[in-house]
Amino acid sequence: MFTRTESFREFIRLYPIVSIIIAIHFILYLLTAVPIFPNYWFKATFSGVNLYITEGEYWRLFTPIFMHGGFTHAVFNSFSLVLFGPALERLLGKGKFLFVYLTAGIIANVATLLLEPLTYVHVGSSGAIFGLFGYYISIIFFRKNLLSQQNSQTILIISALSVVMTFIQPNINITAHIFGLLGGFLIGAIRYR
């Protein structure tokens, strides 16, 4: 379920939403990293800045889901999405998968707005990815028959390790990780209860 054996072309065909999200990650990364582009403009316009959100720039609750702080950040989040997104995209379908991903990401960013200082700046898809973990956990709680015991254990272990790492690694938006996880779980709980 979480092992990728498809060719690149098959992966894109089978999991178009995951593929598009990853493409957006790297396009936006390039637009902020390559000197020929107005990289400051992209960072300044699309990052989550709590002060600007309170002043009416509400798109900043959405756009940080696709922005990253550097190449390693973009690669790590994209790799997580490659591992854990396809099975959920196949299970839910394109539209529902996109809904879960974006809604969990927005929940994470709203929580960041409400719980972090106005000067707080954040980027990254981690809140949305933690939302996928939360959704998987809701399946484990409410629809055990949809996942094998081995896959359920894998999700629980990875989720627990991810939460622990959230508190160990520096420069992590702890609020987004925790509320993304809770948001994904609640979306799944509403669907499966």
Order of alpha helices (4+ residues) and beta strands (2+ residues): alpha-alpha-alpha-beta-alpha-alpha-alpha-beta-alpha-alpha-alpha
